[in-house]
Structure formats: C-alpha cells, structure tokens
Amino acid sequence: MYWVVALFDEQTEQLIKDVWKELRDEDISYYIDEVKDGRPHLTLASYKELDKENYIRQMDIFYDDSDSFGVTFNHVGTFLNYNTLFLSPTMTQELLDFHTDHHKHFETFITEANKLYEPGQWIPHCTLANKLEADGLSKAFHYCVDRLGLTKGRVEEVGLIELAKQDGDTMEAPLIYSKKLK
C-alpha cells in the first residue's frame, strides 16, 4: 500500500500531534501509537501497488513548480461505520484544484488507486482518532471541539508513504519521498 499525502507547516503539524498525545493521555484514543513516526496529513491518493521509482520521478517533476497554500480547518467529523474522528479543511478551489490536478497527472496509475480518494469521491480529512467505541467517539469529539477551534495552516509539502510492516494495531509506514512546495 502507498499513500500520497499533503503535509502541513510545522505549527499545524505540532498542534495535531499534541491533540493525538492528549487523546492518548486522556485514555480516549491511541492513534498516535498506531503508526510509527506518523505525521498529520491529508491523503490525496492511495494505491495497492506502485512502481514507486517511476512515481517518485513523476512527483518530483510535477510538484517542482507547485506553491504551498493555506488551509482552514473548521470541521470535526466522523466517518459512519468506521469509528474515526477527523479534522476537515474547508474545501477551497485551491485545495480542490490541487487534488484534481494530482489525479489528472497520475491517471496512468488509476488501476491500482483506491476509489475513495478520486475526484468526486474524496473527503479531505486529517485523522484525529480511530477504532473508537461509541462512548470513545463521543469523548474524542467533545475533547477536540473544546480543544481546537478554527485552525489555519498551510500545505507545504507532498510525500509518498509506503506500508512497510503491519503488526496488529501498529504499522510502520515511513515517508519514502517528500517534496517541499514553494
């Protein structure tokens, strides 16, 4: 498995990591422990298989002149039947174009793509907690609503994550490529 992700500025990333840690400290969610060295992100695309060397070369070229851009998080939501709580950015034309342009450029990889991340299906989100029982989902929601408020940040980097190892509830999914945006 591979994921193409949009990564945030340091301040936004740290804020979300702090929330992950606080949810663990409050015994609500252990999401922070589920992915070794995980970074907050928006997933742009996901693939079962990938010619990663070719994909990385194409990412390097495609994102060479791409600009960073602002995001505003003002939604806390959940995916029904997945017991996941997430922070969602306001869908701006800039974010929509960034996502759509990615998929247009990398359309030759579509046969291995997860349909949930394709244009018209994509729900941009940054996971805050997952695998929650109903009571935990409620606690996490209230905690995050009280803790977060309107959050402004920037998408400053794109990366490629590869699932290296999964052992029970823990996985290693390192960032194998990243490119800073201008």
C-alpha positions as CSV (number, residue, x, y, z in Angstrom):
1,M,0.0,0.0,0.0
2,Y,1.1,3.5,-0.8
3,W,-0.4,6.9,0.1
4,V,0.3,10.3,-1.5
5,V,-0.1,12.9,1.2
6,A,-0.2,16.6,1.7
7,L,1.8,17.6,4.7
8,F,1.4,20.7,6.8
9,D,3.6,23.5,8.2
10,E,5.4,22.8,11.5
11,Q,3.0,24.7,13.7
12,T,-0.1,22.9,12.3
13,E,1.6,19.5,12.4
14,Q,2.6,20.1,16.0
15,L,-0.9,21.2,17.0
16,I,-2.4,17.9,15.6
17,K,0.4,15.8,17.2
18,D,-0.4,17.5,20.5
19,V,-4.0,16.6,20.2
20,W,-3.1,12.9,19.4
21,K,-0.9,12.9,22.5
22,E,-3.6,14.5,24.7
23,L,-6.2,12.0,23.5
24,R,-3.8,9.2,24.5
25,D,-3.1,10.8,27.9
26,E,-6.9,11.1,28.4
27,D,-7.2,7.4,27.6
28,I,-9.5,8.2,24.7
29,S,-7.6,7.2,21.6
30,Y,-4.2,5.6,20.9
31,Y,-4.0,6.8,17.3
32,I,-0.6,8.4,18.0
33,D,0.9,4.9,18.7
34,E,-0.7,3.1,15.7
35,V,1.7,4.5,13.0
36,K,5.4,4.7,13.9
37,D,6.6,8.2,13.3
38,G,3.2,9.2,11.8
39,R,2.7,12.7,10.6
40,P,-0.6,14.6,10.3
41,H,-1.7,14.8,6.6
42,L,-4.4,14.9,4.0
43,T,-4.3,11.8,1.9
44,L,-4.6,12.8,-1.8
45,A,-4.4,9.2,-3.3
46,S,-3.9,5.6,-2.2
47,Y,-2.6,2.7,-4.3
48,K,-2.4,-1.0,-3.7
49,E,0.7,-1.4,-5.8
50,L,3.0,1.1,-7.4
51,D,6.1,1.4,-9.5
52,K,7.5,3.7,-6.8
53,E,10.7,4.8,-8.6
54,N,8.7,5.9,-11.6
55,Y,6.0,7.5,-9.4
56,I,8.6,9.4,-7.4
57,R,10.3,10.7,-10.6
58,Q,7.0,11.9,-11.8
59,M,6.1,13.5,-8.4
60,D,9.5,15.3,-8.4
61,I,8.7,16.8,-11.9
62,F,5.0,17.5,-11.3
63,Y,5.4,19.3,-8.0
64,D,8.6,21.2,-8.9
65,D,6.8,24.5,-9.5
66,S,3.9,24.0,-7.1
67,D,3.1,26.6,-4.5
68,S,2.3,26.0,-0.9
69,F,-1.2,27.1,0.1
70,G,-3.3,27.9,3.1
71,V,-5.9,25.6,4.6
72,T,-8.5,26.4,7.2
73,F,-9.8,23.6,9.5
74,N,-13.1,24.3,10.9
75,H,-14.9,21.0,10.9
76,V,-14.6,18.0,13.2
77,G,-16.4,15.0,11.7
78,T,-16.7,11.2,11.7
79,F,-17.0,8.5,9.1
80,L,-20.0,6.5,9.8
81,N,-19.3,2.8,10.4
82,Y,-15.5,3.5,10.8
83,N,-15.4,5.0,14.3
84,T,-13.0,7.6,13.1
85,L,-12.8,11.2,14.1
86,F,-11.2,13.7,11.8
87,L,-10.4,17.4,11.3
88,S,-11.6,18.5,7.9
89,P,-10.4,21.6,5.9
90,T,-12.8,24.0,4.2
91,M,-13.0,22.9,0.6
92,T,-11.5,25.8,-1.3
93,Q,-11.0,26.0,-5.1
94,E,-7.3,25.9,-4.5
95,L,-7.5,22.6,-2.5
96,L,-9.9,21.1,-5.0
97,D,-7.6,22.0,-7.9
98,F,-4.5,20.7,-6.1
99,H,-6.2,17.3,-5.6
100,T,-7.8,17.2,-9.1
101,D,-4.5,18.2,-10.8
102,H,-2.7,15.4,-9.0
103,H,-5.2,12.8,-10.2
104,K,-5.1,14.1,-13.8
105,H,-1.3,14.0,-13.9
106,F,-1.1,10.5,-12.4
107,E,-4.1,9.0,-14.2
108,T,-2.0,6.2,-15.6
109,F,-1.8,4.7,-12.1
110,I,-5.6,4.6,-11.7
111,T,-5.9,0.8,-12.0
112,E,-4.3,0.5,-8.6
113,A,-6.0,3.5,-7.0
114,N,-8.4,3.5,-4.1
115,K,-11.6,5.0,-5.4
116,L,-12.3,6.8,-2.2
117,Y,-9.6,9.3,-2.9
118,E,-10.5,10.0,-6.6
119,P,-12.1,13.4,-7.6
120,G,-15.8,13.4,-6.9
121,Q,-15.4,10.9,-4.0
122,W,-12.6,12.5,-1.9
123,I,-13.4,13.8,1.6
124,P,-10.3,15.6,2.7
125,H,-9.5,14.9,6.3
126,C,-6.8,14.6,8.9
127,T,-7.4,11.7,11.3
128,L,-7.5,12.6,15.0
129,A,-8.7,9.3,16.4
130,N,-9.9,5.9,15.1
131,K,-11.1,2.5,16.2
132,L,-13.3,4.1,18.8
133,E,-16.3,2.6,20.5
134,A,-19.4,4.9,20.6
135,D,-18.5,6.3,24.0
136,G,-14.9,6.9,23.0
137,L,-16.1,8.6,19.8
138,S,-18.3,10.9,21.8
139,K,-15.5,11.7,24.3
140,A,-13.0,12.3,21.5
141,F,-15.5,14.6,19.6
142,H,-16.2,16.7,22.7
143,Y,-12.5,16.9,23.6
144,C,-11.5,18.0,20.1
145,V,-14.3,20.5,19.8
146,D,-13.3,22.1,23.1
147,R,-9.6,21.9,22.3
148,L,-9.3,23.0,18.7
149,G,-11.5,25.8,17.3
150,L,-10.7,27.4,14.0
151,T,-7.2,26.3,12.8
152,K,-5.4,27.9,10.0
153,G,-2.3,26.3,8.5
154,R,-0.5,25.6,5.2
155,V,0.1,22.6,3.0
156,E,3.9,23.0,2.5
157,E,5.0,19.5,1.3
158,V,3.8,16.5,-0.6
159,G,5.0,13.0,0.2
160,L,4.7,9.3,-0.6
161,I,4.2,6.9,2.3
162,E,4.8,3.1,1.9
163,L,3.3,0.5,4.2
164,A,6.5,-1.4,5.3
165,K,5.1,-3.6,8.1
166,Q,1.9,-4.1,10.0
167,D,1.8,-5.9,13.3
168,G,-1.6,-6.0,14.9
169,D,-2.7,-2.4,15.6
170,T,0.7,-1.0,14.9
171,M,2.2,-0.2,11.5
172,E,5.4,1.1,10.0
173,A,4.5,3.4,7.1
174,P,7.5,5.6,6.5
175,L,7.6,8.6,4.3
176,I,9.8,7.4,1.4
177,Y,9.7,10.6,-0.6
178,S,8.8,14.2,0.0
179,K,9.0,17.5,-1.8
180,K,8.7,20.9,-0.4
181,L,6.3,23.2,-2.1
182,K,7.4,26.8,-3.0
